[in-house]
Amino acid sequence: MAQARSEASTAVRTLTDARLNLGGAFTEEQREQLGLVGLLPDGIEPLEIQLDRARLQFDAQGSDLAKYQYLSALQDRQERLFYALLRSDFERYMPIVYTPTVGEACQKFGHILRRPKGMYLSIKRKGTLANVLRNWPIKEVRIIVVTDGERILGLGDQGVCGMGIPVGKLALYTGCAGVPPEVTLPIVLDVGTNNASFLADPLYPGLKMPRISGDEYFAFVDEFVDAVQEVFPHCCIQFEDFTNKHATPLLRRYRDNVCCFNDDIQGTASVAVAGLFGACRIVQKPMREQILLFMGAGSAGVGIADLFVTQLMSDGYCEADAIRKCWFVNSRGMVHAKMPNLPDYLQRYAHDISHLTIPPSARAGVDSPLLDLADIVETVRPTALIGVSTVAHAFNERVVRTMARLNTRPIIFPLSNPTSKSECTADEAIRWSEGRAIVASGSPFAPLHYGGKLFVPGQGNNVYIYPAVGMAIYATQASRVTDAMFLRAAESLASQTTEQDLSVGLIYPPISSILETSIEVAIAVARFIFENKLARVPQPGDIDQFVRSKVYDPSF
Ligand code: NAD
């Protein structure tokens, strides 16, 4: 009797543990051995059959949110099938697992919540975070994605409902670059929320209190970072969707002491610089000849400029000259040395503008002699215009036409997300530049025809970078994450764009081949980690083979 009970519990465990459950794929011997006989229909179903059923069920869902919930439940039920499905068609499943659908899932998280994933570390547990982390059933966690939910995508404060973001990002670490799911852990720091509708909603599952701030906030994050070092000493922490006022200070605080990075800053910078490398190949001019004008002076813009400067310096260019190639526009106009109240991180790009010839008709603002973007383009004469402002339509016809007059092939990257915030559409950039613009956007735009030619706009999606960097860190047990690693990732990504991609204006490899692209990027970054003595494992003879041997394979 006792024996029968224990067999039954093995069977139940096998079928209810998403990591063990292979559905109908268990062989006859496994069914006998695990006590599964009779608990499953007797047909043996290989992966392909189960994938067909999953596709059928996915397609039958009535909305994108329902599809998200279906995939989330599949991940809870049969992890390998979930990843095999994701990998079978990235273009179809990624927008459901991550943006844009994940945004809606976060907003409605308290209402659609079924089984919580990941960990919730609340301020109520202050002083005990290491013990709370020990409640996680897996002892060897290697990648944590953590948010405090304060700036979820472009949706503002979502409190603990922001959990959808770490969950989605980690699914892409596994799906796109092969980090094994068992070493990943999504975390939300619950430090309260200032979202009034959540505070009034009985179904909001987090702490119902205003956000903590200042020293109390930073002390809590300090405790979290220390607790991770204690409980998961080989773990990398990825900070995600923190507001600008916390993102940069937190990165500065920890980057030289622990293994961590911020994807909104460093991943964005890397994918944008990769796009610039691709664009340089099309215009046949080196990076040092580019002049960048950023519309929007927040974490994304400054992160891109900083990495661009690092790139020029690694090419032997002088830092001061490299900095002078980056110009910024904020909501008060063109940033310059005499603009009052500039944040610290922007000071290095606040240039003396006394030598510039400002058009007499230019509109001036209170804090800047140049307010209008087209006038700024006319004055600075950039080769690349990068939109990270969240101001829809900021790249209007006059702006794009001015760029096209000044450049044979103007580089135009409207990176703001979601689509409704994009500075212009790919179609507008192509039409107004008479088919000459090189475009990469934050949100996806469909391929288009102009003047009888096909144009495929690239998507400057961080997914090209962070899963691959994470894979390299996981494989090598890197002790630190440096900007140079993101530069290496950008170079590797750009080098994988083919001449055929470039001929239709596509400056990134296609998303459909993201797994192979990411593995190549991971190998390049792992090589860099070994070369720079940042690895905590011995260097293998064949780094390529070493990284590939770590890639998670969902097949069964
Ligand atoms: P942020 O809030 O840190 O910065 C936005 C900046 O835009 C601020 O400095 C703000 O002052 C400025 N701004 C606002 N109104 C303006 C105006 N009228 N004129 C000029 N500047 C104005 O945000 P962030 O993290 O830097 O992100 C900015 C945008 O970039 C978001 O839409 C985000 O989704 C997008 N983004 C895209 C990618 C990507 O595609 N890979 C990655 C990161 C961020």
Boltz pocket constraint, residues with backbone or C-beta under 6 A from the ligand:
constraints:
  - pocket:
      binder: B
      contacts: [[A, 153], [A, 154], [A, 244], [A, 264], [A, 268], [A, 271], [A, 295], [A, 296], [A, 297], [A, 298], [A, 299], [A, 300], [A, 301], [A, 329], [A, 330], [A, 331], [A, 332], [A, 387], [A, 388], [A, 389], [A, 390], [A, 391], [A, 415], [A, 416], [A, 417], [A, 418], [A, 421], [A, 441], [A, 442], [A, 443], [A, 460], [A, 461], [A, 462]]
      max_distance: 6.0
